[in-house]
Every structure is written in structure tokens, then in C-alpha cells.
Amino acid sequence: MLNVIVSKTAQKIFLACFLVVAGGCGSSGPELAPVSGKVTMDGKALANVLVTFTPVGGGTSSSAVTDQEGRYTLSCHLGQGALVGQHRVSIHSQAPHASGQAVVPDEDDPSYQPDPYASIRAPAFEEKIPARYNTKSELLREVKRGKNVIDLELTSQP
Amino acid sequence: MRRVCKPFAFTLVELLVVIAIIGILVGLLLPAVQAAREAARRTQCVNNMKQLALAMHNYHDTYGVFPALGVRTINVPARAWHFYSWAMMILPYIEQRNLYDDVMVAMRENSVPAPWTNWPRWNRDLPPYMCPSDIAPPDRSKSPALLNYKACVGDDYLQNHLTPNDPKVPGIVNRGIFQPERWVSMSYISDGTSNTVMLGEMVVGGRPGELPGGVALNMQTPSPAGCMARIDPNNPRMLTPPVQDSSRPVGGRAWYGLPNFTGFATMVPPNGPSCLFTLDGAEFMGTASSRHPGGVNIAMADGSVRFISQTIDTGDQAATDVQNPGSRPSPWGVWGALGSCSGGEAVSLP
């Protein structure tokens, strides 16, 4: 009988200690919440554009590139998602890249020359997305605790 | 029935309780021990960085300027990109004059190999160049010497590998203290030496494409956000391909004086990804990184060593780099302002 009581008490103590230890392992840092959504311009999906959420009060911004259907999922070096709070959203086109998915050249080849002027030779591209969505963005969105779905519906005319 | 003599023994439950208590105590103690070990390694790491900052100052006392990020021996086309790094030029000031003299003799005889070659004379890891918290890269085939400490090229990356006398684009001047074949004196740092980053740390590189230390190739947009978007949203410890392969770990070539092996930029927040504009890449958005929890150490130009949190304000990450950044104030917040040496934004650390 005594054994049973002792074991019950021991179980309780063990459980309590375990909870205390496990509870202490939570990460302490700025709070992130998962953010995903779809970017459209006049109803059509925008593929391969750079979406950036920058906290209005300063801090770590999160970014992502949209896929073929215009979907994005934010992440940053702190983890998945964006900081909880108000964000300024910017949407930039990405430059078409010249070198593609070619094989990295062998630098021990005597004829090897790195390409030091790549950025100068890169073709200038026209930003088709209006400036009010990127360099002069006034697009504000709030990231709340929990899962966020933030669809960005842009219009080419103001 | 009466028990005459109870045999002295533990029951199974008592034994389990004792084991559980010991387990809990070890569980509490072990993280503390590990944290103490990491704290000791970090102290060593800070000490190395301080010694390198002092070596930079001693070099400055001797020559009146800080060393260039890299220098060439003879400007012949086949070796146009064989830059030899600042880490080689300060060897006499960290008590490695023998190695320095060896290399200088070879340079005079014009027999010095490419800076990534595993040449026996310089094929050694110098303890002052290594942070004990870090781990060695798996592939050392083209990594003669490890370097955890990188020179700051400022808050710009387009053309930060070119010299000021480049034949095609002359007059390129980095926003930071260091650039290939540019030597600046302390009086050039008009933002103030205590407000300008001189050295930062970067992990030498683990598995290809893994954070911290991974390098994404073929970046499409010249902004820190464009680099940050290369983090895989399904696995934030990895970058999306293409990534730098294992034979070019980012900290494996201490003698190669180009930003992609001995420099870094203050654009992407600490412990974020690094990115190259092209595949083989001279244009490098290098990012400070470490295996210390929560941030990186940096040495300011006055020789003080500070810890920078990975959540430092980085301003408008979507702002793109421009080809001639000139004296525009940094768009990348406190972190960007700390990198520029004469950007006109003298931001102090809190």
C-alpha cells in the first residue's frame, strides 16, 4: 500500500519536474507567425516577383519569391513567417538572369576568367509594377498571431 | 502472519524514482555545462578578433594606411584575379613573419601559386584566424587555410570586387574600409572609427546551402531581400538551389583577397544567407554569421569588439543596391550605417 502511494506521488513529482524542464526550453526571441498568400495584378497571378514584409517600427523583414501561380510563403533567417505586427509590403519584379542554370566553371582551368562585369552587363529591366507597390509602397498589412493568409491584389491603374 | 525480518532492498519503484531524479538533475546540468563551454569558446573567439584588430592598427602604424582587401603581384591577364588577401599582409603582426617572408620570396621569384592552391608553404590553419565555436568544412580540396574573420567592404556589393583602377569601370570606391587594391588611412573614416565596422565573423561553411554559412548563387535582385528570399520556406535552415558547392567553402581561402572569400557586407542581417550575383561569382553579398547563439561578434575600426544581435535593425531590405552608391545614406538601417565608413550617417551602437 505504501509503495503505491509513494509511486503515485513520485509520478506526480516526476511529471511536474518534466513539465518545468520542458517548459524552459521554449525559444525566446521575436515572435514569428507563418504568412502565405497569393499576389495578383488586375486579377492575374504575378509569377517570380519578390514580396517583402518590412516591420513598420523597424526590425527583421521577411521575403519570398512567388511561384508560377503567384503564391508565396514568407521566411527569414529567424525561421518561417514574419514578425507579428504591422508591416509595409513591397512587391518588386526580378531581373531576368543572363547566366541561367549553367555549370559552375573550373577555376583551375588556365583559360578560366571569372565574370567581374556581370552586373554591369546585366540587361536593364523595366519595373512593370507601379512604384506605389515597391519603392514608394503604402501597402500596409498586419501579421497576427497564428496562421496568416494575406492575398495581395494589385491594380495597374490607381 | 507476522514478518520477522524484512530483507533490506530497494523496490523497483524506488529505483525508478532515484533514476528519474538523477535524470532530471543531469538534464538541468547538461545545458548549463554546454553553455559554459560555448561561453569559453566565444571568449576565445572575441580574443582572436581583438588581436586581428590590433594587428590592423599595427599595420596602420607602420604604413599609415589599413591593408587593402587584396593585392595582385603582377598584372598579367592569366592572373588578373589572383588577389592576395589582407590576412596575408598582416601576418608579421600576428607573429607569423616566417610564413610572410616565405610567400614574399616566392612572389619576388614570381613562383607563387593561385591563392586557392593547396601549396605546402601556406597550407595551414592559423589559430588566430579561427573561431573555436565553428566546425571545419568537409571538403578541403581547394581550401588551404581557414579564416573565420572577414574584412568589411561596407553596405554595398555590386562591383565591390573591382579595384579603383579597373580598366573598364575606373573610379569604383567601396562604401566600407576595405576594397581590393585600395588602402585608406584612419582619417578617411569620416563616420568615426567607433561607428564603422572593420572586421566581422563568418562561419567557414558547413554543408552546401545550409545556414549559417551557405551561399546562394545566381541572385536575381540586387537587394538583401532578394538574398533572404533564397531561404527555403519549407526548411528555413536551407537555401534553394543553385548553391555554392562544397569545394568552395566561404571561409576556406584565407589568402584569396576578393570579397567572396575574405570580405563581407553589412546588408543582410547577421546569420542570414550570403548570395552571389553570378554562378562563379565575384559579386558577393557576404553576410556575417557565427555558431554563437543569437548573433555575431564584430570589431569596429577603433579596435573595440562588440556583439551584434541577429535581430539588429536592417531598414528597408527591399532597397536595391545601386552601381555607384556614392555618399547616399544607407537604406539598410543601423546595420548598413555601421558598415559604411563615410556615408554621412554616424550611427552608434546602443
Interface residues (C-beta under 8 A of the other chain):
Chain A: N3 V6 S7 A10 F14 C17 F18 V21 G29 P30 L50 V51 T52 T54 G58 G59 T60 S61 S62 S63 A64 V65 T73 L74 S75 C76 H77 L78 G79 Q80 S90 H92 Q94 A95 H97 S99 G100 Q101 A102 V103 V104 P105 E107 D108 P110 Q113 P114 D115 P116 Y117 A118 S119 I120 N134 T135
Chain B: T11 V13 E14 L16 V17 A20 I24 G27 L28 A78 A80 W81 A114 W116 K142 L158 Q159 H161 L162 D166 K168 V169 L211 L217 N218 Q220 T221 P222 S223 A225 G226 M228 A229 I231 D232 P233 N234 P236 P242 D245 V268 P269 N271 G272 P273 F277 T278 L279 D280 G281 A282 E283 G294 Q310 T311 D313 T314 G315 D316 Q317 A318 A319 T320 Q323 G333
